[in-house]
Amino acid sequence: MTDNKVILYDLPSKGRRACWSLNPWKTRLALNFKGIPYETQWVEYPEIAPLFKSFGLAPQEGEITPYTIPAVRTPDGKHIMNSVPIAQALETLKPEPSLHLNDPVLERINGLTGETLMALVAVVLPPIPRDILNDASVPYFEETRAKVFGSPLAELEKTKGGEPAWEAARPLFAKAGEELRKVPGPFFLGETVSYADFVYVGLIEFIRRTKGIEDYNRIVGWEKEIGVLYDACAKWLARDDH
Ligand SMILES: N[C@@H](CCC(=O)N[C@@H](CS)C(=O)NCC(=O)O)C(=O)O
């Protein structure tokens, strides 16, 4: 029964169907943190646009494609796409505990997360069609990403991936460590949890799921505060498959 529940539209992994991608993780972490009742509807990449069009959602500009995950259906039956308006809607639906969406730290962490992802794009994207996606999504992902990045993912991995990419990302992880050391406590706002934590932990979880524990250990070996933040958010990472 979905009547009073939020529906979260998320991307499935093969094998055990679970959340793996950073953008839906932001929304899922916020739902888990707030304790909002929800269920998950899994959507393969080629099904996103037709499904969301059928909801009457307008195409968005300035994103990788006009229709993207995450999206939600709120209990009043409204569909919302994009993690930013979704976070605002969840805050309205259940104001406490707050996501502190107006704190300036969020903009800094959004920027840092985007930069880190771009530095590691040739490292984290190629394993996705290989290790994560169902067959239904593999050709779509390969083709769309080859267009965006100008070469097939296997080529991107060879020419721009590996250690040079990690070296380029290292100062960005250091910046996150610096942000976390500003205020005592595990979170970006010290003892106070906020959406900025979910944006950054979404990235770390994404790397952990695409690259594995060794690369996670490399990051928290560089910046132990990132590991402390991750552990402090672990209880909201636990629900990943429904
Ligand atoms: N800024 C958007 C980004 C969403 C996004 O790019 N989602 C990806 C998956 S992580 C997607 O759905 N891509 C659709 C596609 O490639 O067709 C948000 O935060 O919601």
The ligand as an ORCA input file, in Angstrom:
! r2SCAN-3c Opt
* xyz 0 1
  N      21.113     17.422     -9.846
  C      20.333     16.206     -9.996
  C      21.185     15.133    -10.655
  C      20.428     13.875    -10.874
  C      21.135     12.916    -11.813
  O      22.003     13.294    -12.612
  N      20.730     11.652    -11.748
  C      21.260     10.627    -12.616
  C      21.519      9.372    -11.821
  S      22.561      9.648    -10.436
  C      20.194     10.293    -13.654
  O      19.061     10.035    -13.277
  N      20.515     10.299    -14.930
  C      19.507     10.010    -15.910
  C      20.069      9.647    -17.226
  O      21.282      9.523    -17.373
  O      19.246      9.498    -18.147
  C      19.827     15.778     -8.631
  O      20.525     16.054     -7.646
  O      18.754     15.213     -8.538
*
